[in-house]
Amino acid sequence: MKKIPMITKAQAEELSKVCPTPFHIYDEKGIRNNAEAVNRAFSWNKGFREYFAVKATPNPYILEILKECGCGLDCSSYTELMLAKAIGASGDLVMFSSNDTPAEDYELCAKLGGIINLDDITHIPYVEEILGSLPEVMSCRYNPGGVFTMANGIMDNPGDAKYGMTKEQILEAYRTLEEKGVKRFGIHAFIASNTVTNDYYPELARQLFELAVEIREKTGVSLDFINLSGGVGIPYTEDQEPNDIAKIGEGVRVAYEEILGKAGLEAAIYTEMGRFMLGPYGQLVTKVIHQKHIYKEYIGVDACACNLMRPAMYGAYHHITVLGKEDAPLTEVYDVAGSLCENNDKFAIDRKLPKIGIGDYLVIHDTGAHGFSMGYNYNGKLRSAELLLQEDGSIKLIRRAETPKDYFATFDHTEYAEALTEA
């Protein structure tokens, strides 16, 4: 699947005059079309809702687009709840899936009327003490333990994950919640990350549907919703076959009919996709500022791991296009590096690319999720701007780049405040 840049070299040159590189840019039309495809794939389930994982792309302009597409928001912190509030999301549009959670986070979720998704059984009395009583709707997060496998091998190792409750704990949790007045119940499970297979959601759904039947039999509690969480991935390389959300939705439907339908149970299906919803619809644009010829050939760009951490943190692959040289032969082998004082600050290692010169613009693909959001300020680096390629073709600044003033803002109470405002 060929990776296509959102902008041309000429557009990059014009944009950089008013918004210097590096910057992240998002494709509004692509986001809306993808959200529509997800809703269509699960339209067989009358209660379906996608709860976009805010942590993937925490920008209110992006969240507003998704809200307009019928999506809810999955939040995991106080500030993410603030973002939900800022765009008018409240009530059952907000799912709060957190762990090791501070009291004030639960308080804000309750004020918004959001659904609390409990990570641990000990949080039941904790939330009750904070709020005075439990909400009428609550969800519990499940961890099956062990290793999660499918026909194509091991997918992940939930037994080593810190999230969720054991089966014994979750059964006890539902009994306790019902005794304490909770009226509606949900379940949530995140088992594997970035799966590029149409079989993951259907297999996870089968496990959760079977558990829902067991919960009903052993506790008398009927689940009102079953949250498949995230884990549906995207193809970062051009040779990978992308997930087919229509086939995924159909696979979940078949499992639903075979397990819940036969048991006489009904439940709304929820999802919590960040990467699948936004990953392909964001790109990082950066400019070549140096070349280095030592034991390897290095291309130095004005972006760094502070703008996109995944390659440095995970060794993750992100495809790179040289604007204006999209069809040029891949005659060179480069490491594409940033300026951090860390040797892992590389966007590509031994990557075949066209011949690159200083001043060229590179597009790093599939940064729409867990790209800007994982940014940080090591070496005093400043976070980049975010732009939105709107449906009419115009480009809008939806987050300005940080300035030194932003970086030093938390020293405003000290004797250094004045000195740190000077260039």
NUKEPA-400112 format. One record per residue (C-alpha): residue in three letters; x, z, y. Coordinates in steps of 0.02 Angstrom, whole numbers, padded with zeros to 5 digits, always signed. Layout:
AlaXZY;...
end
This chain:
Met+00000+00000+00000;Lys+00091-00064+00154;Lys+00116+00063+00293;Ile+00059-00007+00461;Pro+00115+00067+00628;Met-00024+00114+00749;Ile+00069+00044+00898;Thr+00186-00101+00934;Lys+00360-00094+01006;Ala+00291-00150+01175;Gln+00163-00009+01172;Ala+00296+00118+01126;Glu+00402+00060+01273;Glu+00256+00075+01394;Leu+00197+00243+01326;Ser+00371+00318+01335;Lys+00371+00288+01524;Val+00232+00417+01545;Cys+00252+00516+01384;Pro+00432+00517+01325;Thr+00468+00516+01140;Pro+00454+00600+01021;Phe+00265+00612+01008;His+00133+00618+00873;Ile-00010+00492+00884;Tyr-00175+00495+00788;Asp-00298+00357+00743;Glu-00476+00406+00791;Lys-00558+00259+00703;Gly-00464+00294+00543;Ile-00513+00477+00549;Arg-00697+00438+00574;Asn-00702+00305+00438;Asn-00617+00421+00315;Ala-00737+00565+00353;Glu-00882+00446+00326;Ala-00810+00394+00157;Val-00793+00576+00104;Asn-00972+00616+00153;Arg-01033+00461+00061;Ala-00935+00506-00097;Phe-01023+00674-00109;Ser-01193+00624-00039;Trp-01270+00656-00211;Asn-01251+00842-00173;Lys-01379+00892-00041;Gly-01276+01039+00023;Phe-01106+00954+00029;Arg-00990+00992+00172;Glu-00807+00959+00205;Tyr-00723+01107+00291;Phe-00569+01032+00371;Ala-00415+01141+00351;Val-00375+01181+00534;Lys-00196+01229+00489;Ala-00161+01046+00450;Thr-00194+00982+00627;Pro-00244+01121+00748;Asn-00294+01016+00898;Pro-00469+01039+00974;Tyr-00488+00852+01009;Ile-00460+00814+00825;Leu-00573+00956+00770;Glu-00710+00894+00887;Ile-00703+00721+00807;Leu-00720+00797+00634;Lys-00862+00910+00690;Glu-00953+00756+00755;Cys-00930+00682+00581;Gly-01021+00830+00504;Cys-00869+00930+00451;Gly-00851+01117+00460;Leu-00686+01205+00491;Asp-00583+01308+00370;Cys-00486+01437+00472;Ser-00351+01556+00414;Ser-00302+01654+00570;Tyr-00366+01728+00733;Thr-00306+01582+00838;Glu-00383+01454+00720;Leu-00548+01548+00738;Met-00523+01535+00927;Leu-00507+01347+00908;Ala-00670+01343+00811;Lys-00755+01442+00947;Ala-00683+01327+01082;Ile-00769+01174+01008;Gly-00933+01265+00977;Ala-00914+01288+00790;Ser-00996+01446+00725;Gly-01106+01510+00586;Asp-01091+01416+00423;Leu-00983+01283+00507;Val-00840+01408+00494;Met-00758+01458+00330;Phe-00625+01594+00346;Ser-00500+01580+00203;Ser-00360+01702+00238;Asn-00243+01818+00145;Asp-00157+01981+00193;Thr-00283+01978+00335;Pro-00278+02086+00493;Ala-00435+02180+00542;Glu-00457+02086+00706;Asp-00466+01920+00614;Tyr-00613+01979+00509;Glu-00696+02048+00665;Leu-00686+01881+00756;Cys-00750+01786+00604;Ala-00899+01904+00597;Lys-00934+01878+00783;Leu-00938+01691+00753;Gly-01052+01715+00604;Gly-00926+01626+00493;Ile-00915+01640+00305;Ile-00780+01761+00246;Asn-00688+01699+00092;Leu-00609+01854+00015;Asp-00434+01834-00055;Asp-00427+02001-00145;Ile-00547+02127-00220;Thr-00472+02267-00114;His-00533+02176+00041;Ile-00714+02219+00001;Pro-00701+02401+00061;Tyr-00579+02345+00197;Val-00705+02223+00272;Glu-00848+02347+00249;Glu-00752+02478+00346;Ile-00707+02356+00485;Leu-00881+02282+00507;Gly-00987+02434+00458;Ser-01075+02331+00324;Leu-01044+02171+00230;Pro-01114+02003+00290;Glu-01258+01926+00194;Val-01148+01779+00140;Met-00977+01801+00061;Ser-00859+01701-00046;Cys-00720+01750-00166;Arg-00558+01660-00201;Tyr-00513+01631-00384;Asn-00342+01615-00464;Pro-00347+01565-00648;Gly-00165+01610-00675;Gly-00047+01519-00792;Val+00000+01338-00768;Phe-00126+01206-00716;Thr-00105+01051-00824;Met-00193+00884-00840;Ala-00169+00731-00949;Asn-00024+00672-00841;Gly+00069+00837-00853;Ile+00092+00999-00757;Met+00010+00993-00586;Asp+00054+01165-00518;Asn+00083+01347-00562;Pro-00060+01455-00494;Gly+00007+01604-00592;Asp+00149+01615-00467;Ala+00035+01595-00315;Lys-00008+01746-00207;Tyr-00187+01687-00179;Gly-00350+01738-00259;Met-00420+01856-00391;Thr-00410+01859-00580;Lys-00567+01820-00680;Glu-00595+02004-00718;Gln-00576+02049-00534;Ile-00691+01912-00474;Leu-00829+01965-00595;Glu-00814+02142-00532;Ala-00810+02080-00352;Tyr-00977+01991-00369;Arg-01059+02145-00447;Thr-00993+02252-00304;Leu-01044+02130-00169;Glu-01221+02118-00235;Glu-01234+02307-00245;Lys-01179+02317-00064;Gly-01314+02198-00003;Val-01234+02027-00002;Lys-01371+01896-00030;Arg-01279+01730-00047;Phe-01117+01698-00140;Gly-00981+01567-00152;Ile-00821+01537-00246;His-00660+01450-00193;Ala-00502+01398-00284;Phe-00343+01309-00234;Ile-00245+01263-00390;Ala-00131+01116-00350;Ser-00059+01033-00195;Asn-00052+00850-00143;Thr-00116+00776-00305;Val-00120+00586-00309;Thr-00243+00565-00451;Asn-00431+00540-00456;Asp-00444+00668-00596;Tyr-00392+00827-00505;Tyr-00554+00873-00417;Pro-00663+00833-00569;Glu-00553+00941-00681;Leu-00551+01085-00557;Ala-00738+01066-00535;Arg-00766+01081-00723;Gln-00668+01244-00726;Leu-00763+01316-00578;Phe-00933+01256-00642;Glu-00900+01338-00811;Leu-00848+01496-00721;Ala-01007+01490-00616;Val-01109+01488-00776;Glu-01009+01636-00842;Ile-01032+01731-00680;Arg-01219+01706-00691;Glu-01223+01765-00872;Lys-01113+01918-00847;Thr-01164+01978-00673;Gly-01332+01898-00636;Val-01259+01821-00477;Ser-01297+01638-00443;Leu-01170+01549-00335;Asp-01244+01460-00184;Phe-01087+01357-00153;Ile-00930+01306-00246;Asn-00779+01265-00138;Leu-00653+01148-00220;Ser-00532+01184-00078;Gly-00394+01058-00044;Gly-00260+00980-00152;Val-00318+00799-00142;Gly-00163+00711-00083;Ile-00106+00548-00005;Pro+00024+00417-00056;Tyr+00179+00446+00049;Thr+00268+00297-00029;Glu+00208+00119-00021;Asp+00210+00097-00211;Gln+00089+00241-00245;Glu-00093+00204-00280;Pro-00202+00303-00158;Asn-00340+00418-00215;Asp-00513+00339-00223;Ile-00630+00467-00146;Ala-00783+00376-00216;Lys-00717+00393-00393;Ile-00671+00574-00360;Gly-00846+00613-00296;Glu-00923+00527-00447;Gly-00811+00625-00565;Val-00868+00788-00486;Arg-01050+00731-00500;Val-01033+00698-00686;Ala-00956+00870-00713;Tyr-01094+00949-00608;Glu-01232+00870-00712;Glu-01147+00909-00878;Ile-01114+01093-00839;Leu-01220+01162-00697;Gly-01365+01043-00726;Lys-01379+01089-00910;Ala-01372+01273-00864;Gly-01513+01252-00739;Leu-01402+01299-00592;Glu-01382+01219-00422;Ala-01245+01242-00292;Ala-01182+01157-00136;Ile-01012+01078-00156;Tyr-00885+01114-00019;Thr-00711+01040+00004;Glu-00568+01094+00115;Met-00456+00945+00136;Gly-00323+00937+00270;Arg-00196+00812+00207;Phe-00323+00687+00139;Met-00429+00696+00297;Leu-00288+00675+00424;Gly-00120+00638+00341;Pro-00124+00447+00347;Tyr-00199+00445+00522;Gly-00052+00521+00613;Gln+00123+00454+00649;Leu+00278+00522+00734;Val+00359+00402+00857;Thr+00541+00432+00897;Lys+00683+00339+00984;Val+00858+00304+00921;Ile+00984+00385+01038;His+01145+00385+00935;Gln+01234+00304+00789;Lys+01371+00387+00689;His+01493+00304+00568;Ile+01584+00427+00456;Tyr+01568+00446+00268;Lys+01390+00384+00287;Glu+01296+00285+00417;Tyr+01188+00398+00527;Ile+01047+00354+00644;Gly+01017+00493+00771;Val+00842+00505+00843;Asp+00765+00612+00979;Ala+00647+00697+00855;Cys+00704+00833+00736;Ala+00637+00946+00599;Cys+00550+01047+00735;Asn+00433+00897+00755;Leu+00413+00864+00568;Met+00473+00998+00449;Arg+00420+00924+00280;Pro+00575+00819+00244;Ala+00692+00962+00285;Met+00588+01096+00199;Tyr+00532+01004+00043;Gly+00640+00850+00035;Ala+00477+00757+00063;Tyr+00475+00569+00083;His+00399+00491+00239;His+00401+00304+00258;Ile+00490+00237+00414;Thr+00454+00077+00510;Val+00570+00007+00644;Leu+00456-00061+00779;Gly+00486-00245+00814;Lys+00576-00263+00647;Glu+00429-00237+00531;Asp+00469-00394+00430;Ala+00659-00389+00445;Pro+00761-00378+00285;Leu+00816-00205+00228;Thr+01002-00239+00238;Glu+01067-00067+00288;Val+01073+00107+00211;Tyr+01055+00253+00332;Asp+01026+00438+00346;Val+00902+00462+00489;Ala+00942+00629+00569;Gly+00889+00744+00709;Ser+00995+00857+00820;Leu+00967+01029+00744;Cys+01117+01133+00692;Glu+01058+01119+00512;Asn+01119+00989+00389;Asn+00946+00968+00313;Asp+00878+00902+00479;Lys+00854+00727+00408;Phe+00699+00618+00403;Ala+00776+00502+00274;Ile+00929+00503+00160;Asp+01009+00343+00096;Arg+00858+00246+00157;Lys+00859+00056+00154;Leu+00807-00004+00327;Pro+00833-00154+00441;Lys+00986-00151+00553;Ile+00949-00022+00687;Gly+01016-00014+00863;Ile+01016+00119+00998;Gly+00851+00112+01093;Asp+00749+00058+00942;Tyr+00587+00149+00909;Leu+00550+00218+00736;Val+00378+00262+00670;Ile+00376+00399+00539;His+00215+00381+00440;Asp+00087+00502+00369;Thr+00118+00646+00489;Gly-00065+00677+00532;Ala-00073+00836+00428;His+00059+00972+00420;Gly+00162+00875+00546;Phe+00148+00943+00723;Ser+00066+01101+00655;Met+00223+01157+00563;Gly+00330+01135+00719;Tyr+00444+01273+00781;Asn+00572+01309+00917;Tyr+00737+01330+00827;Asn+00887+01284+00936;Gly+00769+01301+01084;Lys+00688+01135+01039;Leu+00519+01103+01120;Arg+00363+01043+01032;Ser+00311+00865+01066;Ala+00157+00789+01143;Glu+00007+00730+01042;Leu-00086+00569+01082;Leu-00250+00497+01021;Leu-00275+00312+00990;Gln-00459+00304+01032;Glu-00587+00188+00952;Asp-00588+00074+01106;Gly-00399+00049+01093;Ser-00353+00163+01238;Ile-00229+00304+01214;Lys-00264+00480+01273;Leu-00146+00628+01294;Ile-00224+00770+01193;Arg-00078+00891+01205;Arg+00065+00883+01328;Ala+00242+00916+01272;Glu+00311+01090+01292;Thr+00426+01127+01438;Pro+00564+01256+01457;Lys+00438+01358+01556;Asp+00328+01368+01402;Tyr+00476+01417+01294;Phe+00528+01558+01411;Ala+00351+01616+01454;Thr+00362+01774+01349;Phe+00506+01835+01456;Asp+00393+01838+01609;His+00395+02029+01610;Thr+00586+02042+01615;Glu+00722+02035+01746;Tyr+00769+01864+01677;Ala+00603+01783+01723;Glu+00660+01708+01888;Ala+00827+01645+01821;Leu+00742+01560+01673;Thr+00629+01459+01788;Glu+00778+01372+01866;Ala+00843+01207+01798;
end
